[in-house]
Amino acid sequence: MEKIFVTSELGLEECTANELRGLGLLTSSRATKTKRSQDNQTDDERGGVEFKGDLKAIYSANLSLRTANRVLVRVGDFHAAAFSELRKKASRLPWEQYLAPGQSVALKVTCHKSRLYHVNAVAERVIGAIGDHLGKLPLLNSFDDTVEEKPPQLFIVRMMQDHCTISADSSGELLHRRGYRLATAKAPIRETLAAGVILASGWDMESPLIDPFCGSGTIPIEAAQMACGIAPGNARRFAFMDWPDFDLALWEAVLADNKRRFVSRIPKIMASDRDAGAIEMAYANAERAGVADYIEFSCQAVSAIEPTGTGWVVTNPPYGHRVSARKDLRNLYAQFGNVLREKCPDWHVAILCSELRLLGNTGMKLDTGLSLVNGGVAVKLARGIVKA
């Protein structure tokens, strides 16, 4: 069994933990841990959930988690207060499990409250240790998971209070890159954050869902895939596929098991936007995601929505960091609140927004306790029930 750390969007760690529980990979009720910005880490490395699992767990987590950014596998951890100690102990780790012959390496190193505080010097010793273990110094590349060519194997190295933790990235590209969103409107929301917003809204996947500010369609597409049981990683590659011990038969079994969960009848999902170009992009993205037939797209203002029954409104409307016309935004939010009270009484609502004053203009009582980050901007997920 390996120690596995799943990094997630800040604020959505508990959603990720719940996903892991749903997959049967996590049983502890207190498994969520968050690392904050004092560690000098990037957003995708700050928060997450740790658990123990085998190869099947690594494959399943990468394939099925909707709110995770990376799935990291612990290579080793040890005390290191001197560079000689770091290199000696790192050279004993099982690097051959993660590196095929000739595979290049990339390192992300962070140092905090440690005697070994120089990032480049730590990286130099770790690369040397890999060479000591394998008998050949690996090629060191900068990690860029946006390039089309096969990226190097990424290792995350953390020095914290003279303790070194080294993890292998099993994901490759960040997991929010599902492969369907080739077209984006202004200020797109990450797929992982969109999924987290839906999960945090409490949507039951049986009632209708509306996104009246859908942009390039990320929220309704994630909702449709969720309701259909389509795994978010079913159309992409992962770094673990290049590991020497990659088990193709096991991976195909994990894929087959997921496909058996597909559901063809799902609740009504409606997506609209007043920008015709955005709707074209959203439909194209939905086609690539395999859910275009499950979403009703329409080019219209928010006042034109025609909901039926009772359900959820989940949306990421414009806010101050995305557009500059603040007066228009105040009017927009006030109109939005009026429309919801008129057309969606007793509906659940979840609105992502960076400004409490704009949310106040809706005239609705909303819980703004959940703090998230959208494109580097601190935002709140405001949730509540629409009262006429």
C-alpha angles and dihedrals in degrees: 000000000000129000105244127191118195113200117210143180113290108265094020098080092112091050088054091048090051090050090052090050089051089054091050091244098113129047103162115098092209103050101117119107131170130202113204132213096273086082089068089235129149120253094261092056103047107077136028151106130283124209141146124255148143132244091285090055091051091050094045094048092052093045101044112025111107101185100040126105101192140358108221123193118208111242094179147312131212145148115274123173096158133045092238090054091048093052095043095050095040090053089064094061121106097255091157089071091066105028125068117205109288093011113150121229136222125191133202107195128187125179125193131170091345135126087232097064103146107100097200093048091051090049091050092054094047092051088049090050091053089052091049091053098043097036092238131072109244123230109259115218133175109253115246114163092183095073120098095226119085106281122223121265107273122220122189112215119191127184110195121168092336092310117120122208120185122190133179118226109233095182108061105193113041108273094241087073096089094165099242103087104081093139122055134183123212117307098003119199119233114256091235092052092046090053091048092051090053093048092045090050088065094235108179095210088232102076127067119275126205131193107185093179097045100153107179090356103254098140097048091042092052089046092051093048089048093051093045092048093239110158113237092226099047095108103044144068128248134209092242089068088074095049115112092239095049107146107210094185092053091047092051089050090053089050092048092049090053093049090057088065093062114128119196098191112067135160122275113283117191125191125183141166133171090230109089092199091055091052090052089052092046093052092048090050091048090052091053089048091052095240105095090112092057099054129070107217122194136170105227145117119268090254090064098061114124109199123184128204119349125307147118134309108203116174150150104215125184116283138178098282091051101046133015106220098097095171091054089049092054089053091045093054092045090051090046091055091048092050092050093050091048100042107020109042112167092012120135114244132198118182126182111212140149098213126065091198091061091049088051089057089067089070091224130125105242136176107234097176097115112086119197139164123240116187092335092311120118108237140172128228102221113202134182150114120281111242118198 
